[in-house]
Amino acid sequence: MDALAFGPFDLRGVPASLNPGMAGDQVLLGMSVLKHLEFTQRGDTLILRALGS
């Protein structure tokens, strides 16, 4: 089964693609991932939580 795991999150069955043009350890999360998370920005910090947590 395909999965995307990062930090405390483990999402399965989420459409994704890799962008080899991203520099270093940068990652771009699209709406196919973000719709499974609650996110809040406080200053320059983005806080991610699993929906329902």
Secondary structure as GFF3:
##gff-version 3
##sequence-region A 1 53
A	DSSP	beta_strand	3	6	.	.	.	ID=ss1
A	DSSP	beta_strand	9	12	.	.	.	ID=ss2
A	DSSP	alpha_helix	31	34	.	.	.	ID=ss3
A	DSSP	beta_strand	37	42	.	.	.	ID=ss4
A	DSSP	beta_strand	45	50	.	.	.	ID=ss5
###
